[in-house]
Amino acid sequence: MTAPRVVTVRRPCGSCGSVEVTQVPLPLPSGEQMDFVSCQECEANTWYRADGSVANRDAVLTEVTAADRRAWKRL
Ligand SMILES: [Zn+2]
C-alpha cells in the first residue's frame, strides 16, 4: 500500500493556456497515468499523457473500458 501522490504540477488549459484549472489524476486500464484537466476559464477539457503531451480525447476514450466509463461519468 502506498499513499496517494500529492499532485503539485498544474498543467495549463490546452485551449486557452489558463492555469486556473482543475486537475484530476486519471489512470488508464493500460496502467498509464494521465491527467484530466478541466479549465475554469473556457470550460475546455484536456487530457495530458504521463510524458506531458496532450492526448486526443477520442483516443483516450477508446482506451477506457465500458466498466471504467461508469466511473468516468462522475467527472
Ligand atoms: Zn481554457
N, CA, C, O and the ligand as a Tripos MOL2 file, in Angstrom:
@<TRIPOS>MOLECULE
protein
  301   299    76     0     0
PROTEIN
NO_CHARGES

@<TRIPOS>ATOM
      1 N           0.8480   -1.2000    0.0000 N.3       1 MET1
      2 CA          0.0000    0.0000    0.0000 C.3       1 MET1
      3 C           0.8760    1.2390    0.0000 C.2       1 MET1
      4 O           1.7230    1.4210    0.8750 O.2       1 MET1
      5 N           0.6640    2.0690   -0.9740 N.am      2 THR2
      6 CA          1.3730    3.3400   -0.9990 C.3       2 THR2
      7 C           0.3610    4.4630   -0.9050 C.2       2 THR2
      8 O          -0.7510    4.3600   -1.4220 O.2       2 THR2
      9 N           0.7510    5.5130   -0.2520 N.am      3 ALA3
     10 CA         -0.1410    6.6640   -0.1180 C.3       3 ALA3
     11 C          -0.3110    7.3440   -1.4690 C.2       3 ALA3
     12 O           0.6190    7.3720   -2.2750 O.2       3 ALA3
     13 N          -1.4890    7.8880   -1.7160 N.am      4 PRO4
     14 CA         -1.6870    8.6140   -2.9880 C.3       4 PRO4
     15 C          -0.7010    9.7650   -3.0980 C.2       4 PRO4
     16 O          -0.4340   10.4870   -2.1370 O.2       4 PRO4
     17 N          -0.1700    9.9080   -4.3070 N.am      5 ARG5
     18 CA          0.7420   11.0200   -4.5230 C.3       5 ARG5
     19 C          -0.0200   12.3430   -4.4970 C.2       5 ARG5
     20 O          -1.1440   12.4390   -4.9920 O.2       5 ARG5
     21 N           0.5960   13.3280   -3.9280 N.am      6 VAL6
     22 CA          0.0250   14.6680   -3.9550 C.3       6 VAL6
     23 C           0.4360   15.3290   -5.2590 C.2       6 VAL6
     24 O           1.6240   15.4580   -5.5540 O.2       6 VAL6
     25 N          -0.5420   15.7420   -6.0280 N.am      7 VAL7
     26 CA         -0.2540   16.3610   -7.3230 C.3       7 VAL7
     27 C           0.0400   17.8340   -7.1110 C.2       7 VAL7
     28 O          -0.8070   18.5880   -6.6320 O.2       7 VAL7
     29 N           1.2390   18.2320   -7.4700 N.am      8 THR8
     30 CA          1.6220   19.6270   -7.2960 C.3       8 THR8
     31 C           1.7840   20.3480   -8.6260 C.2       8 THR8
     32 O           1.8040   21.5770   -8.6810 O.2       8 THR8
     33 N           1.9020   19.5610   -9.7100 N.am      9 VAL9
     34 CA          2.0670   20.1760  -11.0220 C.3       9 VAL9
     35 C           0.7180   20.6330  -11.5350 C.2       9 VAL9
     36 O          -0.2350   19.8550  -11.5730 O.2       9 VAL9
     37 N           0.6370   21.8640  -11.9200 N.am     10 ARG10
     38 CA         -0.5940   22.3960  -12.5020 C.3      10 ARG10
     39 C          -0.4000   22.5490  -13.9960 C.2      10 ARG10
     40 O           0.3650   23.4020  -14.4460 O.2      10 ARG10
     41 N          -1.0890   21.7290  -14.7600 N.am     11 ARG11
     42 CA         -0.9670   21.7970  -16.2090 C.3      11 ARG11
     43 C          -1.9350   22.8560  -16.7310 C.2      11 ARG11
     44 O          -3.0750   22.9410  -16.2740 O.2      11 ARG11
     45 N          -1.4780   23.6620  -17.6910 N.am     12 PRO12
     46 CA         -2.3500   24.7080  -18.2230 C.3      12 PRO12
     47 C          -3.4330   24.1310  -19.1260 C.2      12 PRO12
     48 O          -3.3310   23.0060  -19.6160 O.2      12 PRO12
     49 N          -4.4610   24.9260  -19.3280 N.am     13 CYS13
     50 CA         -5.5330   24.5600  -20.2530 C.3      13 CYS13
     51 C          -4.9610   24.3760  -21.6540 C.2      13 CYS13
     52 O          -4.1620   25.1890  -22.1190 O.2      13 CYS13
     53 N          -5.3780   23.2910  -22.3280 N.am     14 GLY14
     54 CA         -4.8760   23.0500  -23.6690 C.3      14 GLY14
     55 C          -5.5150   23.9430  -24.7070 C.2      14 GLY14
     56 O          -5.0600   23.9960  -25.8500 O.2      14 GLY14
     57 N          -6.5780   24.6530  -24.3160 N.am     15 SER15
     58 CA         -7.2950   25.5040  -25.2590 C.3      15 SER15
     59 C          -6.8920   26.9680  -25.1400 C.2      15 SER15
     60 O          -6.5690   27.6090  -26.1400 O.2      15 SER15
     61 N          -6.9110   27.5040  -23.9090 N.am     16 CYS16
     62 CA         -6.6470   28.9350  -23.7440 C.3      16 CYS16
     63 C          -5.3660   29.2060  -22.9600 C.2      16 CYS16
     64 O          -4.9370   30.3550  -22.8610 O.2      16 CYS16
     65 N          -4.7450   28.1550  -22.3960 N.am     17 GLY17
     66 CA         -3.4810   28.3400  -21.7010 C.3      17 GLY17
     67 C          -3.6120   28.7890  -20.2600 C.2      17 GLY17
     68 O          -2.6090   29.0240  -19.5880 O.2      17 GLY17
     69 N          -4.8550   28.9110  -19.7740 N.am     18 SER18
     70 CA         -5.0710   29.3410  -18.3980 C.3      18 SER18
     71 C          -4.5580   28.2900  -17.4160 C.2      18 SER18
     72 O          -4.6160   27.0930  -17.6950 O.2      18 SER18
     73 N          -4.0550   28.7450  -16.2630 N.am     19 VAL19
     74 CA         -3.6430   27.8060  -15.2210 C.3      19 VAL19
     75 C          -4.7200   27.6950  -14.1460 C.2      19 VAL19
     76 O          -4.5300   27.0160  -13.1370 O.2      19 VAL19
     77 N          -5.8470   28.3630  -14.3660 N.am     20 GLU20
     78 CA         -6.9740   28.2470  -13.4380 C.3      20 GLU20
     79 C          -7.7800   27.0140  -13.8330 C.2      20 GLU20
     80 O          -8.8700   27.1170  -14.3970 O.2      20 GLU20
     81 N          -7.2220   25.8480  -13.5240 N.am     21 VAL21
     82 CA         -7.8310   24.6030  -13.9630 C.3      21 VAL21
     83 C          -7.9760   23.6360  -12.7970 C.2      21 VAL21
     84 O          -7.3060   23.7590  -11.7720 O.2      21 VAL21
     85 N          -8.8670   22.6750  -12.9840 N.am     22 THR22
     86 CA         -8.9850   21.5630  -12.0500 C.3      22 THR22
     87 C          -8.2910   20.3620  -12.6650 C.2      22 THR22
     88 O          -8.6390   19.9350  -13.7660 O.2      22 THR22
     89 N          -7.2990   19.8110  -11.9480 N.am     23 GLN23
     90 CA         -6.5160   18.6900  -12.4750 C.3      23 GLN23
     91 C          -6.8290   17.4310  -11.6860 C.2      23 GLN23
     92 O          -6.7320   17.4090  -10.4590 O.2      23 GLN23
     93 N          -7.2080   16.3780  -12.4110 N.am     24 VAL24
     94 CA         -7.5540   15.1160  -11.7630 C.3      24 VAL24
     95 C          -6.6690   14.0080  -12.3230 C.2      24 VAL24
     96 O          -6.6790   13.7730  -13.5310 O.2      24 VAL24
     97 N          -5.8990   13.3180  -11.4720 N.am     25 PRO25
     98 CA         -5.1060   12.1780  -11.9480 C.3      25 PRO25
     99 C          -6.0320   11.0790  -12.4450 C.2      25 PRO25
    100 O          -7.0360   10.7690  -11.8030 O.2      25 PRO25
    101 N          -5.6950   10.4860  -13.5970 N.am     26 LEU26
    102 CA         -6.6020    9.5310  -14.2120 C.3      26 LEU26
    103 C          -5.8250    8.3410  -14.7640 C.2      26 LEU26
    104 O          -5.2580    8.4300  -15.8530 O.2      26 LEU26
    105 N          -5.7890    7.2290  -14.0320 N.am     27 PRO27
    106 CA         -5.0820    6.0550  -14.5320 C.3      27 PRO27
    107 C          -5.8960    5.3290  -15.5890 C.2      27 PRO27
    108 O          -7.0990    5.1340  -15.4170 O.2      27 PRO27
    109 N          -5.2630    4.9280  -16.6720 N.am     28 LEU28
    110 CA         -5.9270    4.1580  -17.7160 C.3      28 LEU28
    111 C          -5.7770    2.6670  -17.4280 C.2      28 LEU28
    112 O          -4.8980    2.2640  -16.6670 O.2      28 LEU28
    113 N          -6.6430    1.8450  -18.0400 N.am     29 PRO29
    114 CA         -6.5290    0.3840  -17.8700 C.3      29 PRO29
    115 C          -5.1490   -0.1330  -18.2700 C.2      29 PRO29
    116 O          -4.6880   -1.1490  -17.7490 O.2      29 PRO29
    117 N          -4.4970    0.5620  -19.1910 N.am     30 SER30
    118 CA         -3.1640    0.1470  -19.6380 C.3      30 SER30
    119 C          -2.1100    0.3780  -18.5680 C.2      30 SER30
    120 O          -0.9890   -0.1200  -18.6770 O.2      30 SER30
    121 N          -2.4660    1.1340  -17.5320 N.am     31 GLY31
    122 CA         -1.5100    1.4360  -16.4840 C.3      31 GLY31
    123 C          -0.9070    2.8210  -16.6220 C.2      31 GLY31
    124 O          -0.2410    3.3130  -15.7110 O.2      31 GLY31
    125 N          -1.1430    3.4420  -17.7570 N.am     32 GLU32
    126 CA         -0.6190    4.7900  -17.9650 C.3      32 GLU32
    127 C          -1.3620    5.7720  -17.0680 C.2      32 GLU32
    128 O          -2.5850    5.7140  -16.9410 O.2      32 GLU32
    129 N          -0.6060    6.6730  -16.4520 N.am     33 GLN33
    130 CA         -1.2140    7.6760  -15.5790 C.3      33 GLN33
    131 C          -1.4100    8.9590  -16.3620 C.2      33 GLN33
    132 O          -0.4440    9.5890  -16.7920 O.2      33 GLN33
    133 N          -2.6640    9.3430  -16.5440 N.am     34 MET34
    134 CA         -2.9420   10.5770  -17.2600 C.3      34 MET34
    135 C          -3.5010   11.6150  -16.3070 C.2      34 MET34
    136 O          -3.8830   11.3080  -15.1780 O.2      34 MET34
    137 N          -3.5400   12.8420  -16.7830 N.am     35 ASP35
    138 CA         -4.1610   13.9140  -16.0060 C.3      35 ASP35
    139 C          -5.3030   14.5030  -16.8170 C.2      35 ASP35
    140 O          -5.1290   14.9130  -17.9640 O.2      35 ASP35
    141 N          -6.4710   14.5360  -16.1940 N.am     36 PHE36
    142 CA         -7.6300   15.1810  -16.7880 C.3      36 PHE36
    143 C          -7.6720   16.6080  -16.2760 C.2      36 PHE36
    144 O          -7.7290   16.8350  -15.0670 O.2      36 PHE36
    145 N          -7.6440   17.5750  -17.1940 N.am     37 VAL37
    146 CA         -7.6140   18.9870  -16.8190 C.3      37 VAL37
    147 C          -8.8780   19.6650  -17.3190 C.2      37 VAL37
    148 O          -9.1600   19.6590  -18.5170 O.2      37 VAL37
    149 N          -9.6350   20.2470  -16.4050 N.am     38 SER38
    150 CA        -10.8540   20.9650  -16.7570 C.3      38 SER38
    151 C         -10.6310   22.4460  -16.4980 C.2      38 SER38
    152 O         -10.3510   22.8500  -15.3690 O.2      38 SER38
    153 N         -10.7560   23.2520  -17.5420 N.am     39 CYS39
    154 CA        -10.4590   24.6800  -17.4440 C.3      39 CYS39
    155 C         -11.6200   25.4270  -16.8010 C.2      39 CYS39
    156 O         -12.7820   25.2010  -17.1390 O.2      39 CYS39
    157 N         -11.2940   26.3180  -15.8710 N.am     40 GLN40
    158 CA        -12.3300   27.1220  -15.2260 C.3      40 GLN40
    159 C         -12.5810   28.4200  -15.9910 C.2      40 GLN40
    160 O         -13.5340   29.1430  -15.7000 O.2      40 GLN40
    161 N         -11.7290   28.7100  -16.9640 N.am     41 GLU41
    162 CA        -11.8850   29.9330  -17.7460 C.3      41 GLU41
    163 C         -12.7760   29.7030  -18.9610 C.2      41 GLU41
    164 O         -13.7450   30.4310  -19.1770 O.2      41 GLU41
    165 N         -12.4350   28.6660  -19.7660 N.am     42 CYS42
    166 CA        -13.1730   28.4480  -21.0030 C.3      42 CYS42
    167 C         -13.9240   27.1140  -21.0050 C.2      42 CYS42
    168 O         -14.5830   26.7780  -21.9890 O.2      42 CYS42
    169 N         -13.8280   26.3530  -19.9100 N.am     43 GLU43
    170 CA        -14.5520   25.0890  -19.7350 C.3      43 GLU43
    171 C         -14.1070   23.9990  -20.7000 C.2      43 GLU43
    172 O         -14.8080   23.0040  -20.8830 O.2      43 GLU43
    173 N         -12.9450   24.1850  -21.3150 N.am     44 ALA44
    174 CA        -12.4030   23.1290  -22.1670 C.3      44 ALA44
    175 C         -11.8220   22.0250  -21.2940 C.2      44 ALA44
    176 O         -11.3530   22.2780  -20.1840 O.2      44 ALA44
    177 N         -11.8570   20.7930  -21.8080 N.am     45 ASN45
    178 CA        -11.2380   19.6680  -21.1270 C.3      45 ASN45
    179 C         -10.0240   19.2060  -21.9170 C.2      45 ASN45
    180 O         -10.0690   19.1050  -23.1430 O.2      45 ASN45
    181 N          -8.9410   18.9290  -21.2070 N.am     46 THR46
    182 CA         -7.7070   18.4900  -21.8510 C.3      46 THR46
    183 C          -7.1860   17.2590  -21.1260 C.2      46 THR46
    184 O          -7.1970   17.2000  -19.8970 O.2      46 THR46
    185 N          -6.7240   16.2650  -21.9040 N.am     47 TRP47
    186 CA         -6.0930   15.0840  -21.3090 C.3      47 TRP47
    187 C          -4.6000   15.1510  -21.5830 C.2      47 TRP47
    188 O          -4.1750   15.3070  -22.7280 O.2      47 TRP47
    189 N          -3.8000   15.0300  -20.5150 N.am     48 TYR48
    190 CA         -2.3510   15.0190  -20.6550 C.3      48 TYR48
    191 C          -1.8290   13.6210  -20.3740 C.2      48 TYR48
    192 O          -2.2180   12.9780  -19.3990 O.2      48 TYR48
    193 N          -0.9330   13.1600  -21.2530 N.am     49 ARG49
    194 CA         -0.2750   11.8840  -21.0130 C.3      49 ARG49
    195 C           0.8330   12.0510  -19.9810 C.2      49 ARG49
    196 O           1.2020   13.1650  -19.6100 O.2      49 ARG49
    197 N           1.3570   10.9010  -19.5250 N.am     50 ALA50
    198 CA          2.3690   10.9200  -18.4710 C.3      50 ALA50
    199 C           3.6020   11.7180  -18.8940 C.2      50 ALA50
    200 O           4.2890   12.2890  -18.0470 O.2      50 ALA50
    201 N           3.8890   11.7630  -20.2020 N.am     51 ASP51
    202 CA          5.0660   12.4860  -20.6690 C.3      51 ASP51
    203 C           4.7910   13.9760  -20.8720 C.2      51 ASP51
    204 O           5.6720   14.7260  -21.2950 O.2      51 ASP51
    205 N           3.5520   14.4000  -20.5650 N.am     52 GLY52
    206 CA          3.2380   15.8200  -20.6580 C.3      52 GLY52
    207 C           2.6010   16.2300  -21.9700 C.2      52 GLY52
    208 O           2.1800   17.3780  -22.1150 O.2      52 GLY52
    209 N           2.5190   15.3150  -22.9380 N.am     53 SER53
    210 CA          1.9050   15.6570  -24.2180 C.3      53 SER53
    211 C           0.3820   15.6180  -24.0870 C.2      53 SER53
    212 O          -0.1650   14.9300  -23.2260 O.2      53 SER53
    213 N          -0.2810   16.3650  -24.9520 N.am     54 VAL54
    214 CA         -1.7330   16.4000  -24.9400 C.3      54 VAL54
    215 C          -2.2690   15.1900  -25.6970 C.2      54 VAL54
    216 O          -1.8270   14.8940  -26.8060 O.2      54 VAL54
    217 N          -3.2310   14.4900  -25.0820 N.am     55 ALA55
    218 CA         -3.8000   13.2980  -25.7030 C.3      55 ALA55
    219 C          -5.1040   13.6440  -26.4000 C.2      55 ALA55
    220 O          -5.8550   14.5050  -25.9420 O.2      55 ALA55
    221 N          -5.3670   12.9690  -27.5070 N.am     56 ASN56
    222 CA         -6.6300   13.1280  -28.2200 C.3      56 ASN56
    223 C          -7.7540   12.5140  -27.3890 C.2      56 ASN56
    224 O          -7.6310   11.3990  -26.8820 O.2      56 ASN56
    225 N          -8.8460   13.2560  -27.2590 N.am     57 ARG57
    226 CA         -9.9400   12.8070  -26.4040 C.3      57 ARG57
    227 C         -10.4930   11.4580  -26.8620 C.2      57 ARG57
    228 O         -10.7370   10.5720  -26.0430 O.2      57 ARG57
    229 N         -10.6880   11.3070  -28.1570 N.am     58 ASP58
    230 CA        -11.2520   10.0590  -28.6560 C.3      58 ASP58
    231 C         -10.3050    8.8900  -28.4020 C.2      58 ASP58
    232 O         -10.7450    7.7790  -28.1080 O.2      58 ASP58
    233 N          -9.0030    9.1470  -28.5170 N.am     59 ALA59
    234 CA         -8.0240    8.0980  -28.2770 C.3      59 ALA59
    235 C          -8.0690    7.6480  -26.8240 C.2      59 ALA59
    236 O          -7.9320    6.4630  -26.5230 O.2      59 ALA59
    237 N          -8.2650    8.6140  -25.9230 N.am     60 VAL60
    238 CA         -8.3350    8.2750  -24.5050 C.3      60 VAL60
    239 C          -9.5680    7.4220  -24.2290 C.2      60 VAL60
    240 O          -9.4940    6.4080  -23.5350 O.2      60 VAL60
    241 N         -10.6900    7.8440  -24.7780 N.am     61 LEU61
    242 CA        -11.9390    7.1310  -24.5060 C.3      61 LEU61
    243 C         -11.8970    5.7130  -25.0690 C.2      61 LEU61
    244 O         -12.5040    4.7940  -24.5190 O.2      61 LEU61
    245 N         -11.1670    5.5520  -26.1800 N.am     62 THR62
    246 CA        -11.0280    4.2260  -26.7680 C.3      62 THR62
    247 C         -10.2870    3.2840  -25.8270 C.2      62 THR62
    248 O         -10.5200    2.0760  -25.8320 O.2      62 THR62
    249 N          -9.4060    3.8420  -25.0310 N.am     63 GLU63
    250 CA         -8.5940    3.0140  -24.1350 C.3      63 GLU63
    251 C          -9.3260    2.6670  -22.8470 C.2      63 GLU63
    252 O          -8.8820    1.8170  -22.0760 O.2      63 GLU63
    253 N         -10.4340    3.3250  -22.6300 N.am     64 VAL64
    254 CA        -11.1690    3.0950  -21.3850 C.3      64 VAL64
    255 C         -12.2640    2.0530  -21.6300 C.2      64 VAL64
    256 O         -13.0420    2.1720  -22.5760 O.2      64 VAL64
    257 N         -12.3150    1.0630  -20.7960 N.am     65 THR65
    258 CA        -13.3010    0.0050  -20.9700 C.3      65 THR65
    259 C         -14.6820    0.4920  -20.5660 C.2      65 THR65
    260 O         -14.8230    1.5260  -19.9140 O.2      65 THR65
    261 N         -15.6860   -0.2580  -20.9550 N.am     66 ALA66
    262 CA        -17.0570    0.1090  -20.6250 C.3      66 ALA66
    263 C         -17.2510    0.2060  -19.1150 C.2      66 ALA66
    264 O         -17.9790    1.0730  -18.6310 O.2      66 ALA66
    265 N         -16.6050   -0.6750  -18.3830 N.am     67 ALA67
    266 CA        -16.7410   -0.6510  -16.9240 C.3      67 ALA67
    267 C         -16.1830    0.6330  -16.3470 C.2      67 ALA67
    268 O         -16.7640    1.2390  -15.4470 O.2      67 ALA67
    269 N         -15.0230    1.0410  -16.8960 N.am     68 ASP68
    270 CA        -14.3990    2.2420  -16.3740 C.3      68 ASP68
    271 C         -15.1880    3.4920  -16.7340 C.2      68 ASP68
    272 O         -15.1300    4.4950  -16.0220 O.2      68 ASP68
    273 N         -15.9220    3.4320  -17.8340 N.am     69 ARG69
    274 CA        -16.6830    4.6150  -18.2410 C.3      69 ARG69
    275 C         -17.7390    4.9820  -17.2120 C.2      69 ARG69
    276 O         -18.1290    6.1450  -17.0970 O.2      69 ARG69
    277 N         -18.1980    3.9910  -16.4700 N.am     70 ARG70
    278 CA        -19.1760    4.3180  -15.4210 C.3      70 ARG70
    279 C         -18.5630    5.2710  -14.4030 C.2      70 ARG70
    280 O         -19.2110    6.2040  -13.9290 O.2      70 ARG70
    281 N         -17.3090    5.0140  -14.0820 N.am     71 ALA71
    282 CA        -16.6210    5.8720  -13.1210 C.3      71 ALA71
    283 C         -16.3530    7.2490  -13.7330 C.2      71 ALA71
    284 O         -16.3870    8.2720  -13.0490 O.2      71 ALA71
    285 N         -16.0860    7.2410  -15.0410 N.am     72 TRP72
    286 CA        -15.7640    8.4990  -15.7080 C.3      72 TRP72
    287 C         -16.9190    9.4790  -15.6680 C.2      72 TRP72
    288 O         -16.7010   10.6890  -15.7020 O.2      72 TRP72
    289 N         -18.1410    8.9820  -15.5960 N.am     73 LYS73
    290 CA        -19.2900    9.8790  -15.6440 C.3      73 LYS73
    291 C         -19.3430   10.7990  -14.4310 C.2      73 LYS73
    292 O         -20.0870   11.7800  -14.4160 O.2      73 LYS73
    293 N         -18.5510   10.4750  -13.4160 N.am     74 ARG74
    294 CA        -18.5140   11.3650  -12.2530 C.3      74 ARG74
    295 C         -17.6940   12.6080  -12.5480 C.2      74 ARG74
    296 O         -17.7950   13.6040  -11.8320 O.2      74 ARG74
    297 N         -16.8810   12.5600  -13.6000 N.am     75 LEU75
    298 CA        -16.0270   13.7160  -13.8920 C.3      75 LEU75
    299 C         -16.8350   14.8450  -14.5030 C.2      75 LEU75
    300 O         -16.2830   15.9010  -14.8150 O.2      75 LEU75
    301 ZN         -9.2010   27.2880  -21.0530 Zn       76 ZN76
@<TRIPOS>BOND
     1     1     2 1
     2     2     3 1
     3     3     4 2
     4     3     5 am
     5     5     6 1
     6     6     7 1
     7     7     8 2
     8     7     9 am
     9     9    10 1
    10    10    11 1
    11    11    12 2
    12    11    13 am
    13    13    14 1
    14    14    15 1
    15    15    16 2
    16    15    17 am
    17    17    18 1
    18    18    19 1
    19    19    20 2
    20    19    21 am
    21    21    22 1
    22    22    23 1
    23    23    24 2
    24    23    25 am
    25    25    26 1
    26    26    27 1
    27    27    28 2
    28    27    29 am
    29    29    30 1
    30    30    31 1
    31    31    32 2
    32    31    33 am
    33    33    34 1
    34    34    35 1
    35    35    36 2
    36    35    37 am
    37    37    38 1
    38    38    39 1
    39    39    40 2
    40    39    41 am
    41    41    42 1
    42    42    43 1
    43    43    44 2
    44    43    45 am
    45    45    46 1
    46    46    47 1
    47    47    48 2
    48    47    49 am
    49    49    50 1
    50    50    51 1
    51    51    52 2
    52    51    53 am
    53    53    54 1
    54    54    55 1
    55    55    56 2
    56    55    57 am
    57    57    58 1
    58    58    59 1
    59    59    60 2
    60    59    61 am
    61    61    62 1
    62    62    63 1
    63    63    64 2
    64    63    65 am
    65    65    66 1
    66    66    67 1
    67    67    68 2
    68    67    69 am
    69    69    70 1
    70    70    71 1
    71    71    72 2
    72    71    73 am
    73    73    74 1
    74    74    75 1
    75    75    76 2
    76    75    77 am
    77    77    78 1
    78    78    79 1
    79    79    80 2
    80    79    81 am
    81    81    82 1
    82    82    83 1
    83    83    84 2
    84    83    85 am
    85    85    86 1
    86    86    87 1
    87    87    88 2
    88    87    89 am
    89    89    90 1
    90    90    91 1
    91    91    92 2
    92    91    93 am
    93    93    94 1
    94    94    95 1
    95    95    96 2
    96    95    97 am
    97    97    98 1
    98    98    99 1
    99    99   100 2
   100    99   101 am
   101   101   102 1
   102   102   103 1
   103   103   104 2
   104   103   105 am
   105   105   106 1
   106   106   107 1
   107   107   108 2
   108   107   109 am
   109   109   110 1
   110   110   111 1
   111   111   112 2
   112   111   113 am
   113   113   114 1
   114   114   115 1
   115   115   116 2
   116   115   117 am
   117   117   118 1
   118   118   119 1
   119   119   120 2
   120   119   121 am
   121   121   122 1
   122   122   123 1
   123   123   124 2
   124   123   125 am
   125   125   126 1
   126   126   127 1
   127   127   128 2
   128   127   129 am
   129   129   130 1
   130   130   131 1
   131   131   132 2
   132   131   133 am
   133   133   134 1
   134   134   135 1
   135   135   136 2
   136   135   137 am
   137   137   138 1
   138   138   139 1
   139   139   140 2
   140   139   141 am
   141   141   142 1
   142   142   143 1
   143   143   144 2
   144   143   145 am
   145   145   146 1
   146   146   147 1
   147   147   148 2
   148   147   149 am
   149   149   150 1
   150   150   151 1
   151   151   152 2
   152   151   153 am
   153   153   154 1
   154   154   155 1
   155   155   156 2
   156   155   157 am
   157   157   158 1
   158   158   159 1
   159   159   160 2
   160   159   161 am
   161   161   162 1
   162   162   163 1
   163   163   164 2
   164   163   165 am
   165   165   166 1
   166   166   167 1
   167   167   168 2
   168   167   169 am
   169   169   170 1
   170   170   171 1
   171   171   172 2
   172   171   173 am
   173   173   174 1
   174   174   175 1
   175   175   176 2
   176   175   177 am
   177   177   178 1
   178   178   179 1
   179   179   180 2
   180   179   181 am
   181   181   182 1
   182   182   183 1
   183   183   184 2
   184   183   185 am
   185   185   186 1
   186   186   187 1
   187   187   188 2
   188   187   189 am
   189   189   190 1
   190   190   191 1
   191   191   192 2
   192   191   193 am
   193   193   194 1
   194   194   195 1
   195   195   196 2
   196   195   197 am
   197   197   198 1
   198   198   199 1
   199   199   200 2
   200   199   201 am
   201   201   202 1
   202   202   203 1
   203   203   204 2
   204   203   205 am
   205   205   206 1
   206   206   207 1
   207   207   208 2
   208   207   209 am
   209   209   210 1
   210   210   211 1
   211   211   212 2
   212   211   213 am
   213   213   214 1
   214   214   215 1
   215   215   216 2
   216   215   217 am
   217   217   218 1
   218   218   219 1
   219   219   220 2
   220   219   221 am
   221   221   222 1
   222   222   223 1
   223   223   224 2
   224   223   225 am
   225   225   226 1
   226   226   227 1
   227   227   228 2
   228   227   229 am
   229   229   230 1
   230   230   231 1
   231   231   232 2
   232   231   233 am
   233   233   234 1
   234   234   235 1
   235   235   236 2
   236   235   237 am
   237   237   238 1
   238   238   239 1
   239   239   240 2
   240   239   241 am
   241   241   242 1
   242   242   243 1
   243   243   244 2
   244   243   245 am
   245   245   246 1
   246   246   247 1
   247   247   248 2
   248   247   249 am
   249   249   250 1
   250   250   251 1
   251   251   252 2
   252   251   253 am
   253   253   254 1
   254   254   255 1
   255   255   256 2
   256   255   257 am
   257   257   258 1
   258   258   259 1
   259   259   260 2
   260   259   261 am
   261   261   262 1
   262   262   263 1
   263   263   264 2
   264   263   265 am
   265   265   266 1
   266   266   267 1
   267   267   268 2
   268   267   269 am
   269   269   270 1
   270   270   271 1
   271   271   272 2
   272   271   273 am
   273   273   274 1
   274   274   275 1
   275   275   276 2
   276   275   277 am
   277   277   278 1
   278   278   279 1
   279   279   280 2
   280   279   281 am
   281   281   282 1
   282   282   283 1
   283   283   284 2
   284   283   285 am
   285   285   286 1
   286   286   287 1
   287   287   288 2
   288   287   289 am
   289   289   290 1
   290   290   291 1
   291   291   292 2
   292   291   293 am
   293   293   294 1
   294   294   295 1
   295   295   296 2
   296   295   297 am
   297   297   298 1
   298   298   299 1
   299   299   300 2
@<TRIPOS>SUBSTRUCTURE
     1 MET1         2 RESIDUE 1 A MET
     2 THR2         6 RESIDUE 1 A THR
     3 ALA3        10 RESIDUE 1 A ALA
     4 PRO4        14 RESIDUE 1 A PRO
     5 ARG5        18 RESIDUE 1 A ARG
     6 VAL6        22 RESIDUE 1 A VAL
     7 VAL7        26 RESIDUE 1 A VAL
     8 THR8        30 RESIDUE 1 A THR
     9 VAL9        34 RESIDUE 1 A VAL
    10 ARG10       38 RESIDUE 1 A ARG
    11 ARG11       42 RESIDUE 1 A ARG
    12 PRO12       46 RESIDUE 1 A PRO
    13 CYS13       50 RESIDUE 1 A CYS
    14 GLY14       54 RESIDUE 1 A GLY
    15 SER15       58 RESIDUE 1 A SER
    16 CYS16       62 RESIDUE 1 A CYS
    17 GLY17       66 RESIDUE 1 A GLY
    18 SER18       70 RESIDUE 1 A SER
    19 VAL19       74 RESIDUE 1 A VAL
    20 GLU20       78 RESIDUE 1 A GLU
    21 VAL21       82 RESIDUE 1 A VAL
    22 THR22       86 RESIDUE 1 A THR
    23 GLN23       90 RESIDUE 1 A GLN
    24 VAL24       94 RESIDUE 1 A VAL
    25 PRO25       98 RESIDUE 1 A PRO
    26 LEU26      102 RESIDUE 1 A LEU
    27 PRO27      106 RESIDUE 1 A PRO
    28 LEU28      110 RESIDUE 1 A LEU
    29 PRO29      114 RESIDUE 1 A PRO
    30 SER30      118 RESIDUE 1 A SER
    31 GLY31      122 RESIDUE 1 A GLY
    32 GLU32      126 RESIDUE 1 A GLU
    33 GLN33      130 RESIDUE 1 A GLN
    34 MET34      134 RESIDUE 1 A MET
    35 ASP35      138 RESIDUE 1 A ASP
    36 PHE36      142 RESIDUE 1 A PHE
    37 VAL37      146 RESIDUE 1 A VAL
    38 SER38      150 RESIDUE 1 A SER
    39 CYS39      154 RESIDUE 1 A CYS
    40 GLN40      158 RESIDUE 1 A GLN
    41 GLU41      162 RESIDUE 1 A GLU
    42 CYS42      166 RESIDUE 1 A CYS
    43 GLU43      170 RESIDUE 1 A GLU
    44 ALA44      174 RESIDUE 1 A ALA
    45 ASN45      178 RESIDUE 1 A ASN
    46 THR46      182 RESIDUE 1 A THR
    47 TRP47      186 RESIDUE 1 A TRP
    48 TYR48      190 RESIDUE 1 A TYR
    49 ARG49      194 RESIDUE 1 A ARG
    50 ALA50      198 RESIDUE 1 A ALA
    51 ASP51      202 RESIDUE 1 A ASP
    52 GLY52      206 RESIDUE 1 A GLY
    53 SER53      210 RESIDUE 1 A SER
    54 VAL54      214 RESIDUE 1 A VAL
    55 ALA55      218 RESIDUE 1 A ALA
    56 ASN56      222 RESIDUE 1 A ASN
    57 ARG57      226 RESIDUE 1 A ARG
    58 ASP58      230 RESIDUE 1 A ASP
    59 ALA59      234 RESIDUE 1 A ALA
    60 VAL60      238 RESIDUE 1 A VAL
    61 LEU61      242 RESIDUE 1 A LEU
    62 THR62      246 RESIDUE 1 A THR
    63 GLU63      250 RESIDUE 1 A GLU
    64 VAL64      254 RESIDUE 1 A VAL
    65 THR65      258 RESIDUE 1 A THR
    66 ALA66      262 RESIDUE 1 A ALA
    67 ALA67      266 RESIDUE 1 A ALA
    68 ASP68      270 RESIDUE 1 A ASP
    69 ARG69      274 RESIDUE 1 A ARG
    70 ARG70      278 RESIDUE 1 A ARG
    71 ALA71      282 RESIDUE 1 A ALA
    72 TRP72      286 RESIDUE 1 A TRP
    73 LYS73      290 RESIDUE 1 A LYS
    74 ARG74      294 RESIDUE 1 A ARG
    75 LEU75      298 RESIDUE 1 A LEU
    76 ZN76       301 GROUP 0 **** ****
